[in-house]
Amino acid sequence: MYSNLAFLEPLVAEMTQEEPALRPTMDEAVDRFAAATARLSDRAMTKSLRRRWRRRFPYLFRDQEGR
């Protein structure tokens, strides 16, 4: 969903395995998160989130009442 969170995709994929036994433990997940963020610069860690795809037609799918 956000382009500047791509570094978390491998961890998220591991944590959302269908089979719970294949998921990392909480300690393993924290360690992997720390390792992934340690490689990032301070600037990268403080940037605002950016949506991966911008909506080209923001009103195309709204219903008639504008919701």
C-alpha angles and dihedrals in degrees: 000000000000123000097212094056095064090113088070096053096092092050093047090049090053093046094051098050112145091233111064092209089064094055119097119253117251091259091051091048092050091049092049091047091051091049092049094049094043089067092057125090122241088249092055091049093054100044119115117254115267123205112239095223125026117220108247096192107032095173099040096095100037116115122241093271092058099251 
